[in-house]
């Protein structure tokens, strides 16, 4: 019944109370009387709470002590050592208020969201403490004249807050036409005291209204009590000036239209927080990720350093559900410790685009080329060198994405070890830093010529050392085709084959080219193919 009485008082009056077992309290202090000390906790101190949880205190916490030994976490929860039980014969009843700023830090540091701290973090007026304790005593059946001892730590009387405001200021800010008498009556109805001198109002707030400090608080109170819905509606008599365009927002809109509407990819939105287990599985550096002190779930412990791992989880769920061919993408923020802090001492954020597909490297590369064409940018694809860190990508099936000589992202197929750990089938991905695309001068888009003459189609397979990158062969062929005057060409990679144990690989391509001026003769076609063959020989390749 003691605990029920304190809880009922809290629900009725909004003032949390706590009851200690007096005899246990005195015994812990080692004296013959209760010596109550309220102080800041010391780092390293521990306290076992009523719910059985033992916490390590920090300097932001406030503790109630018995002769300097912590017995309760102030404003949050009592301690196990002084709890009320069947053996309790005498109680020590506490009714207090504490700094809401300290309690907010305590709430987030220890992840405690009790009924008491929820109220204290909204600001409890000190004037409520004595009425609350008297109400609780009445519920316990303690009548006047009983043996009671009060300990009051309030060293000075509570001062009333007075705010001066003009009637015209209230009407001007609200856009209303209320008269002085209505305003005074409205405020007095809820406990305010108002004196009037012409149109000047001196408003005295009730002691329990700790939220009243400035005249705008009084104006809001008048508007709230008389009803914001009752204020007259009128457009402001001033010109509207349009906001400046957000270039990042426009870029995201352009990308979203391309990826979703034109390419048929599926946009998703995942949590910015990920689990340590996920980052460990994909091989990312956990030490470079910011850890959430009070995460709402064990699966949301770290702020992600890239978007791809989050999308891989969604790929696994979809593959498990039986979907085979699909692509997911997301545009969102990432951060890591190595990026540093901005001026307000918060982590520096980056805006990334990540695309994950249930396909090979070339599918993701084609998506990148579509992005480059849409934005009018020239991305450079550069292979990872031997020994260079490639993250969660397979080094021989991945590449760096460069723009104006600076790396802005990566693309490639996932390492087999990661696919096994996440239970994935074939998956490739690309991820870009979107802010690197801002301010880049796009190339002029021109209408492409087409030929009225028959096109030539050729298939060729190039045998070359396994160490030579695909891009070297592709660029060699394109170099010959683009050097021909009035020639329109298309080059498509069709396959890559390497026999087990062989130190060479076969790269197959499909060529399509035509002249814009005439029908190509067989001799001209042969000359082009011979030029391609000689160019490939210079880089160690052979047409087979």
N, C-alpha and C positions, 0 to 999 in steps of 0.2 A: 504493500500500500504506500510506502514512502516514495518509491520510485514512480508509482502511478500518479501520486500527487504532484511531484515535480514535473512530470511530463504533461499532465493536464493543465497545470499553470502555464507552461510554455505554450501550449496550443491556444489557450484562452487569451493570454496577455502578450505573447510573442517574446517573452523574456526567458531564456534558458536558465535552468537552475541545476545544481548538482548537490547530492547528499553524500557525505563521507561517514563512515563508521568512526565515531569520535574516539573510542577506545583504541582502535587500530591506528588511527592517526597519531594519537599521543604516544603509543608504544614505539612507532617507527621513529619519532623524533627523539626518543630516549630521555624525555623530561617527564615531570609530573603534571604538566599542563600542555595545552595545544599552543605551539609557536608557529604561526602561519607566516610564511614568507613567499611573496610572489616576485619572481625574478625571471630574467632571460636565461634560457638553457645554456649549458656549456657544451661545446663540441665534444663528442665522445660519450656523453651521458646516455644511458638507456632507460627505457620505461616500458613496463608491460601494461597494456591497456585492458579495459573491461572485456573487449572482444577476444582477449588472449594473444593478441599480436604484440610482439616486442619490437619497438622502433628505436633507432639511434637518433638522438636529438641534435639540433644544430642551433647556432646562435640567434636565428630568427624566431625560434619557438619560445613561447612563454610557458613557464611551469609553476604550479602551485606546490609548495614544499612544506614538509613538517620538519622544522628546525634544519632547513636547507637540504633536505632529502626529497627529491621529486616524488610526488604521489599522484599527480594529475597533469594532463596536457591542457592548459587553460583554454577555455572556449571550444574545446574539441571533444574530449572524452576523459572520464575518470580513470584512475589506475586500479589494477587488480588487487593491489595490496590493501586498499581501504574501502572495498566494495561493501554494500549493504547485503547482509544475509540473515539467516534465521537466528544467528547468535547476537545480532545487533540490539543493544539496549539504549544507547545514546547516539545522537547524530549531530554532525556539524553541517549546517546548511549554507551553501554558497550562492549568492546572487550578485553577479558582477558584469562588467562590460570590459572589453579589451580592444586593442588597436586592430581595426579591421584589416589594415595593410599587413601587419605581422601574421594575422590568421589566414589571409589569402596565401601567403608564402608557405605557411605550415600545411594548409590544405593541399596545395599542389605538390609539396615536397614529400608528403607521406601518403598521398592518395586517400585521404579520409574525407568523406562527404556525409557526416552525421547531421541529424536534425539541428543540433546546437550550432555547429560551425556554419551551416547554411544561413542561419539567421544572423549570427555575429558578423559575417562577411558583408552583410548589407548595412551594417552600422546600427548598433543598439544604443539608445540614449541612456545615460547614467541615471536619469530621473526615474526610470522604470524599475530599478533594482529593489528599492524598499517596498513599494506596493506589491511587487511580485512575491517577495519573501513572506509578507504578511498574509497574502492570499493563500500561499502554500501551507502556512501554519494553520490557517482556518480550515483548510481541507483535511489536515491531519488531526483536527479536533483539539488543537492547542488553544485554550481560552485565555482571555486577558487575566493577568495575575499569576499565571504559571511562571515557573522559574526559567527565565530566558536571559541569555547574554548576547548582546549585539556588538559586533566589531565593525566599525565603519572606517574605511580607508580614504574616504573623500576628504581631502585636506582643505578644500575651499568650497564655498557655496556656488551652485551652478548659476551662471549669469544668463539672463535672457538676451536673445538676439533681436535687435531692432533694425529695421530696414526702412529707408525713406524712398518713396516713389510717388510720382505724380499721376493723377487720373489720366491726363493727356498721354503720358508715356504708355500706360496700359492699353488705351484705345488705339494708339498709333501702332504698337507692335502686334496687337491682335487683329487690327483692322475692324474694330468693333465701335459701337456707339453707346456703351454702358454708362449710366450715370453714377455719380459718386455714392449715393445711398445704396444702390444695388451691390456695388463692390464691397462696401463696408459690411453690409448684412451677410453677404456670401462668405467673407473671411471670418467674421465673428461666429458664424454657425459651426465652424470646425475648430474653434478654440483660439483663434487669433484675437489679439487686442488691437484696435485701430483707433487712433486719434486723428482728427482732421483739422487742417488749417487752410481754408480756401480749398484749392485743389490738391494741396500737398497732404499725403497720407504718411503717417508714421506707424508702421506695422510691427507689433511685437509677436514673435513666433512662440508657440507653446514649447516648453522645455523638451518635450519628446520629439519635436520636429527638428532633428539634427541636419536635415537636408536643406534648410532655409538659410541662405547666406547673403544673397545679392538681390537687387530689385527684379532681375529677370526671373528669379524663383517665385516671387510674389505674382508676377504677371502670368507665369505658367499656371500657378495655382488658381488664379481667377478664371483663366481660359478653360482649365480642366474641370473646375466645379460647375461652371455655367455651360459647359459642353462645347468642345471644338466643332462638333457638327452643326452647332447653331450659329457659328460665325458666318457673316455674309461672304458670298463668293464673288470675287472680282479679279480680273487680270491686272497684273502690275502695269503701271503707266510708264514703262521704260522700254527701250529697245532691247531685243534679245540678240546676243552676240553668240554665234555658233562656236562650239568648242573646236580646238585644233584637232585635226585628224590624228588618230593613234596609229602610227605606221606599223607597229607590231601587230595590232589588232587587224589591220588591213592585210598584212602578210598572212596571218593565220586564216583569214577568210578566203584568200586566194588559194592557199594550200588545201583547205577543207573542200572547196569546190572542185579542185582537181582530183584529190584522192577519193572523195566520196561519190561525187556526181559523175566524173569522167572515167575514173579507173575502177570504181565499184568496191573500194576498200571500206572496211567497217571501223568507224571511230568508237573508241571506248574511253571511259574516264575512271582511272583507278586511284587508290589512296596514294598520297605522297609519302606515307610511312610504310616501311617494309620490315620484315623480320630479319634478324641476324642470320638465321638459318638459310634464308634465300640468298643473301649476299655471299655467304660462305660457299653455297653450292655453285654459284656462277663465278667464284674466284675474285670478287671485288674486295678492295681494301676496306675492311670494317673500321680500322683506326681512323680513316679519313672521313668517316660519316658521322654526322651529329646524332647523338643518342637522345631520345626523348626521356626526360627524367621521370615523368608521370604518364607513361603510355596507357591508353585505355584498353590495350590488349597485348598479350605476349607476341602477337603476330605483327604488331605495329610499333617496333622499338626504335627504328632508325629512320632518319630522313634520307630518302633515296638519293644516290649520286648519279643515277641514270635511270631512264624509263624502261629500257628493254627488259630487265628482270621481271618487272611487274606484268608486262605483256606476255612474257613466257608462261607465267602462271595461268593466264587466261587461255593461252593456246593449249596448254595441257588439259584444262577443263573441257574445251571444245573438242579436242581430239578424243578424249575419253567418252564424250557424248556421241561420237560417231561421225563428226564432221572432218572432212579430209582436206579440201582445197579452199583456203580462205586467207585473208590478210587483215591484220588489226593495226591500227595506228592511234597514237595519242600525242597531243601537244600540251606540255605542262612544264612546271618549274622543277629544277633539281639544284642541289647545292652540295658542297663538301668543304671540309675544313681548309684544304689547301687553297681555296679561292679567297679566303680571308673575310674580313668584315667591312661593312660600309660605314658611313659617317655616324650613324646612330647606333653603332655597335651590334648590329644584327647581321646574320650571315648573308653574304652576297649570293644572289640567285642567278641562275641561267635558265633561259627558255629553250627547251629542246623539242624536237620532233623525232619520234621513234616509230618505225614501221617493222612489223614482224610478219613473215609469210611462211606458209607451209610449202616452201619450194626451195630451189637451190640459189646459189650466189647470183646467177645471171638474172633471175627474176627480180631480186632486189636491186641489181644494177640497172635494170630496165626502168624500174620505178624512179630511181635517181635521175636517169636521163630524161624522163618525162618531166620531173621537177625542174631540171635545168632548162629544158625547152620552154616550159611555161613561164619561168621567171626571167628568161633571157640571160642566164648566167652560164659560164663555162667552168664546170667542175673538172678537176684533174684527179684521176684515179692513180694512186701510187701504192705499189705492193709493199708489204712489211719486209724489212731486211732481216737476214738471219740473226737471231738472238734478240730482235726487237719485240717488246711486249705487245701482244695483240689482244689482251683482255680475254673475253669469253669467246673470241673468234678463233677458228682454225687458221693458223698462220698462212698456209698455202692456199686457203680458200677465202681470203679476206683481203681488204685493202683500206688504205687511208683515203679520206676525201679532203681534197685541198681546194681552196678558193683564193686566188691571188697569192699563191705561195704559202698560205697559212692553213694548217690542218683545222677543219671545222667538224670532223666526224669520222665515222668508220662504217663499213658494211662488210658482210660476209656470212659464212655459215658457222653455226655453233660447233664448239669442240665436242667430240663424241662423249667425253667424260661428263660434260654438262648435260647433254641430251639424255644420257643414262641416269644421271642423278635426278633430273626433273621428269623422267619418263616421257620423253618427247620423241617424235619421229623426225623426219627431215624438216629443218627450220633454218631460215636465214633472216637476217635483220640489218637495218641501217638506222643510224641515229645521227642527227645533225644539231648543231648549235644555231638556233634561229636568229639570234641577235647578230651573228656574223654575216647574215645575209642582208641586214639593213644597211642602207647607204651604198650598196654595191651598184655600180653602173651596169645596167643591162644592155646587152647587145641589141642592135636594131633588128627588128623583125621584118623580114621581107617576104613577099609572095614567092613561093618556090616555083621554079620553072618545071614544066613537064614536057615530055617529048612526044611528038606526033608520030615518031618512027618506032619500028619494032625494037623491043628490048632484048638484050642478050642475057641468058641465064647460064651460069657455070657453077659446078660444084667442084671444090678442090680440097684435098687433105694434105696438110703440111706435117712432115715428120721433123721433130726438133728435140734438142736436149731437154730433159725434164726440168733443168734449172732455169731455162729461159721462160720468162713470164708470158702469159697469153697476150697482154697488151702490146708487147714488142712485135709479135707477129701481126696482130690486127692493124697496128699503126703502119707497118711496112706495106701491107696490101693497100690501105687507104691512101698512103702517100703516092703510090703509082696511079691509082684511079683518079685522084683529085688533080694530078699534074696534067691529065689529058684535057685539051681545050674542048669546051662545049659538051662535057660529059656529065650526065647525071648518074649517080651510083648509090647502091645500097649494099651493105655487107652485113650478113647475119651469121653468127656462130651457131653451128648445129650440134656439134658433139666434141667431147674430149675423151680419148681412149689411151690407156697406158697398160701394157701387159705386165703381169706380175713378175717382178724381178728385173724389168727392163729399165734402162737409164734414159730412154727416149719416150716421147708421147706423140700422139697423132691428134692434131687440131683440124676439125672439119668446118668449112665455111660454105655459104651459098652467096654467089655474086649475082647482082642484077645491075646492068648498066645499059645506057642508051645515049645516043647523041641527040642534041636538040636541033641539029642542022641537016642531018642526012641519015640514011640507013647505013650502018656500019658494014663494010665488006669483010669477008673472011680473013683477008690479009691483015686488016686493021685490028680485028679481034685477036688474031694470033700474035700480033706485035704487042698488044696490051698484056696478054697472058705471059709472053716471054719476058717482058719487063718485070712482071710480078715475080716470076721464077728467079730471075737474076738478083732482084732485091732481097728475096728470101735467102738465097745462097750466101749473101754478104753477112747475114746474121746467124748463119749456121743451119738454116732450114732447107728442106727438100720437099718438092711436090711429088707425091706418090700416087 
